[in-house]
Amino acid sequence: MAAAAAAPASGRCGFFVERKNRFCKMEAGRGRVYCGEHAHMEEGGQSGVSRRITCPLDPKHTVFEDKLQKHLKKCNSREKPAPVYFVKNRNSGPADEEETLPQSLNDRTDLDSLINKLKAAAEGLGNLDDCVRSHAALRGELDDPKNGGSAHKHLRQQASILGHLEDLGLLAPRRCFVEFGAGRGKLSHWILEALKTPRDQDPAGDQEDLKDQETPRDRETLRDLQLVLVERCTTRFKVDGKHQDSGVELERLQVDIQHLDLGKVPLIRNKRLPLVAVGKHLCGAATDLALRCLLETPEVPGTTEPAEPVQKRVKHCDGSEPGGTRTDPCPGPVLGLVLALCCHHRCDWRHYVGRRFFRDRGLGPEEFSAFCRMSSWATCGLRDQDQDQDQDHEPADQTEAETRFRSAAERQDLGRLCKRLIDAGRRDYLASRGFRCRLARYVEPQVTLENVLLTAVPTPSG
């Protein structure tokens, strides 16, 4: 760390910020040593000015003591009323088992036993197909030399996801696209741009002349389209603002998927359009939470009747049962989903939707937790060889004991097998709810090591 300045700059605050190893850069008042934020450091405080005290809601900032009550009403750290669509733990899954520690990976005998269980359970799963797609809406950006390597990799992933949406017949107006784990909202941005691109347009044609031309088809698309972006964290550099004046119905929900009830989102309830779920790298348990959010109705507290089997409670994708009674797990039918999967080491047994699939193979929470940890070997093996890394995902911690029993190549293969088994449980869950599913590699591993896409559409009736 560079040496700190011996004194503050002229006219600047004299408070030394230890965690930044420098003086505060705010201006100090004329004749004062400290800025308003740090004025409480002056002995006795400023003459005629109330002293500053630490905010009781957030000790990282201070407030004038005589204005404390007014500040507490507008402080950004105050507890805000929950939105109507916030239902605590709605999509968490059953809490019917205590958390269990994974089986040890530090003993060779235990590890060999786990690997034998893994190979037996994964038998017959088959291999993943390569299914790389693209879309004309991103052709101009993909060919733009101004986009660096990182931007180009994201664009290729977004283009392939849009291509899969097109192949499945999901990229069309009169839809409500729900982007889980939206981040900056780039995927939703390109969905809108793709819908404004005529289908018969030459992909290699010049896009520039079309950018500012609004056609009747554009207006129809915007009128019959909803975009809902779900992200639990505050995000900088969002692209939502690009579409504020476009007329499209777009809403960003800052909520954890675990607590989201889509049926209570006012924008979605207004038109009850068919839902299409999308996600670009929905890390770990977020994939399972999103599936529960789309397809499950939580149990009513206090009911004494036994719960119906999972595969019978929701018969059709629109939430209707054989007799026509609507259970309404979502405000509109789920037409399909396209989710890029990743970070299986961050999965959780309680949230996991494939528990029945695991139990049918004689596996339980202990094996699941161990397989989740081992799944990180699919990418960590490449890191050991100093090959291409994916910087978008946080690797799992590994001990030396975990890695000394197997070579990097063996760990890679075992990690991929763990991911396949976990994803197969998700596919089994979707199939039990009447969906036709597919797992495929949607981009090359040079683009991202987390390159598996889960797609699902309702199985045709009859």
N, C-alpha and C positions, 0 to 999 in steps of 0.2 A: 504493500500500500504506500502511495506517495506520502511524503511528509506534509503535515498540515501547515497552513500559513501561520506565521507568528502573530499576526494581528488581522482584524477584519479590514476589508476594503473601506476606503473613505466613504462615509455616509451610510455604511451598512451596519447591520445589527451586530452587537458584540457577543451574542450567545454562541457558544461552541457546541455543535451537534456531534456528539461522540460517535454515533453509529455511522455517520457520513464522514467523520474525520475532517471536518471543516467548519468554518463559521457560517451562521445563518446568512442567507443572501438578501433578506428583506431589508427595506430601507428603514432607518431609524429616524424618528422625528428630530426637528432642529433642536440641538442642545441635549439630545437624549443619547444614551448608549445602546438601548435596545429598541427593537421594533415593537409594535402593539402586541404581538403574540407573546413576546418574552418580556413585556414591561414589568411583570410581577417580580422579575429578578432584581430590579432596582430597589434598594432599601427604602421602605416606606411607600413605594409606588410613586407614580407621577402625581404631582400636586393637583388636586381638584379632580382627579380621575380615579374611578373605582379600580381596586386591584384585580388582577386576573387570577382565576383559580382553575384547577384542572376540571374538565368536563366530567361529570359522574358517569356519563354514558360511554365515553371514549377517552381514556387518559392520554391519547396521542395529541389532543389539542386543548386549548384553554379558552376561557370565556370571562368577560367582565362579571364580577360578582353580583352587581346590582341588576344585571340583565340575564341572570341565569334562568329564571322561569320562562322568559320569552324564548331563550335559546333552546331550551329543552323541547319546546313545541315544534321546532323546525330542524333540530339537529339531524344530520343524515344517519346517525347511529341509533336513532330512536326506534322503538319497536313499531312497525307499521302494521296496519290491519291486513290480514291475509286476504288475497283475492278470492272471489267466489269459486274459482276452479281449484283452489287449494284444499285438498282433503288429505290430512296427515296419514302417511303410510298406505294410501289407497292401493298402490301397486307393489307393495313390499313382498307379497307372498305370505304363506302361512308361517307363523312363528311357533311351530309345533315341536321343534327340536332345539336343544341347546347347541350353541356353537361348539364345534369340535376342532381340536388341533389336527392338522394333517399328519399322516404317517411320516415317519422320519425318512429323510432322503440322505442322511449322513452315514447310514450303515449299509454296507454292500448287500447283505442278505435282505434287508427290508426293501431296498431299491430294486433288487432282482425280482422280488415278489410283486411289487407294484408294476414293473414292466411286463411281467407275465399276465397279470390281470388286464393291463391296458391292451396288449396284443389280442387277448382272447375276446375282449369286449368290442374291439374295433374290427374284428374279422368280418368280412363281407361288406364293409362300408364302401369299398371301391376307391378309385382315384378321382380327383377333381379335374374337370375339363378346363381348358383355356378358352375363355370367351371374352376377348378384348373387343370393345365397341368404341365408336366415336359419334359425334354429332356435328352437323353443319354449323350450328349456332356458335361453336367455339373455334371454327376453323381459322378465322382471322386472328384470334388471340394465340392459338397454337403456332401459327406461322410468324408471329411478331417477334423479331429478334431482340426487342427490348425486354422481353420477359426472361428473367434469369432461370437458372436450373431449378431452383425450388418452386418458383411460380409455374414453370412449365410442367413439373410433376403433378402439382395440384390440378392444373387444367386438364391433364390427360385423365386423371381420375374422375373429375367432374364430367368430362366428355363421355367416358365409358358408362358412367351411371345414367346419363341422359340417353345414351344409346340403348341401354337395357330397358329403360322406361318406355322408349319408343317401340322396341321389339314386343313388349308385353301389352301394348295398346293402352298404357297408362298416361302417356304424355298427350293430354287432350284437354280442351276447355271443360267447363262444368265439373270441376274437381276442387276439392280442398286438399292442398298439399301440406302435410305436416312434417316439417324438418326437425327431427330430434337431434340434440347436440349441435345446434345451428352455428354456434360461434359467430363469425362475422356475417353469415347468411349468404355466402357465395353460391352455394348449391341452389338455393331458392332463386337467387338472381338469375342464374343460367336457365333454370326451368322457365322463368318468365320470358327470357330472351328467346328461348327455343320455341315457345308457343307463339311468339310474334314473328317467327321465321316461317314463311310459306313452305309447305312440305315439298312442293315441286321445285323449289329453288335449287339451282346448281350449287353444290357444296363448294366448288372451286371458284364460284363467281365472286364478283366484287361486292363486299358487304357495305362499303362506305356509303353508297348511294341510298341504302335502305334505312340507315340509322335514324334519320329524322323524318321519315315518311310514315305517317299513321294511316293505316288502311281500315276499311270497315271490319275486316277480320280481326285486326288488332283491338278495335273497340269492343267487339263481341267477346273476344278472349278475356279482356280485362273485366268486363261486366259479369262474366260467369266463372270467375276464378278467385279462389281464396288461397292465401299463403300464411301459414301459422308457423312461426319460428320459436322453438323451445330451447332455452339455454338457461342453466341455473346461475351462471356468473355474469357479472357486468362485463361487457365486451367493448373494446375500443375499435375504432375504424370500421364500424358496421357499414354495410352497403345498403341498408334499408332506405336511407335518405334518397337514393337514386330513383326510387319509385314512389315518393310521397305525392307527386303531382301527376302520376300516371293513371290514377283512377282505380288501380287494383286494390282489393281488400287485403291488406297486409297487417298482421299484428305479431308483435314479439312478446312472448311470455317468459318472464324471468322466474322460473320455478324449477325445482328438481323434479325429474320425471317420476320419481318415487311418489310424489304427492299430487300429481296432476290428474284431474278428472276432465277429460276432453268434453264430456257431455254437458259440462257447466260453463264452457267458454262461450261468452255471448256471441262472438263473431260466428262460431261454428253452428250454434243453435239457431241462429237467424235464418239460414237457408237450408241447413241439413244436407249439404252436398255430399256426394260419395267421397270417402277419404282415401288418400294415397300417402303412405308413410315413406319417408326417405331419410337417409342419414349417411354422412361420409365419415367413417371411422367413429362408430358408436362404441366407446370403450367399455370393455368388461361387462359388468352387471347392467350398464345402461341399456344394452340390447334387450335383456330380459325384462327390464322395467318397461321399455317401450312396447314390447309385445303384450305384456299384461295390461298396459294402459289402453291399447287398441282393442283387445279381445276379451277382457274379463270384467265381470260385474262383481264387486266385492260382496262378501257375505254380510247380511244385516246383523248388527250386534244384538245379542239377546234372543236370537231365534233358537228354538229347541229342535227343529226338524233337522235330520241329517242332511249334509250337503250331497248334492247329486254328483255322480262321477263327472270328471272334467270333460270327457268327450261328449256328454249328453246335455250339459247345462247350456251350451251355446251351439245350436245345431247348424245355423246358417250364418254366412258372413254379415248379414244385416241384423243379426241379433234375434231373429224370429225362431220360434220353436215349431215342431211339426203341426201343432194345432192352430198356428197363426198368431199366438200370443207373443208380443214383442217384449223381450227382456231388456232391450235398449242398452247394451253395453257401450254404445257410442251413438252420437247423434245421426250418423249416416252410415250406410254400408261401407265396409272396408273393401275397396276394389283391388288392393294389392300393396305390396311393400318392396322396397329395394334398399337394403341396408349393407353398408360396408362394415365388416366386423374387425375387431382388433382387441389387443390387450386382454387376452383370456386369463392372464394371471390376476386380473382384478375382478374376476367373477366372484359371486357369493352364492352359497348353497341355498339360503333362504329365498333369494330373488330368482334363482335359476328355474326356468320353465321346463327343463328336461329331466326333472327328478324321477318321474315314472320310467323314463327310458333307462336311466342309470339303475334303478332298482330292479328292473326286468333283467338286467345283466349281472345281478348280484353285487352291485356297487352301492355305496352310500356316501355320506358327507365326508368321511375321512379320505376315501379314494378321490372324491371330487376335488377336495382341497389340494391334495398332492398333485393331481393331474393339472390343476390350474397353475401351480408353481412350476411344474415341469414344462408347461406350454411355452414359457419364456425361452426355453432352449431353442425353439424354432428360429429365433432371431439372434439370440446371444451367441450361438455357434458361429454365425457369420462375423460377429464383432470380434470374436477371438482371432479370426483370420484377417482382421483389418479390411474386410470387404465393406460393401455399401451398407450404410446404416440409415434407418429411418428416424429422423430427428423429431418427428411429431409425437412419439410415444415414449412413455416412461418405462424403462426396463425393470424387471423384477430384480431384487437383491438376491445374490447367490453366494453361498459359502464355498470355500475351497473344497470341502468334502463332497459337495454335490457334483463337482465337475471332474474329480480325479478318477472316477470309476469308468467313465466313458469318454471317447474321443469327441472332438467338436462335431464331426460328421454324424456320429451316432446320436448325439444330443439333438442335433437338428432334426433328424428323422423322427425321434421320439417326441420332440416338441410339436412337430406338425401333426403327428398322430393324436396327441392330446387335444389339439385344436379341432381336429376332425371329429373326434368323439363328442366333445362339448357341443359343437355345431350340429352334429347329428341329432342330439337331444332336442335342440331348438326346432330342427326340421320335423321331428316326430311330433312335437307339440303343435306345430302349425297344421300338420296333416290331420291330427285328431280334431281340429276345428274346421275341417273342410277346405283346406288350401292345398294347392299343388305347388311344391317347393323345389328349389334348385340351389345348390352351392357351386360356385365356379370362381376361377381366378379371372378377375375383370381387368387387371393390368399386369404388366410384366414385373417380376421381382426387382428389376432395376429401378422401377418407379417407386415402389414401396414394398417392403417385406410383408406388410399386413395387406395382402391383396386378394382376400376372399370376399365375395359378395353373396349375400342371402337374398333371393327373390322369391316371392310367393303371390299367387293369384288364386281366387276361388276355383275349386274343382267344378267343371261344368256339371250341372244337374242332369240326371238321366243317363 
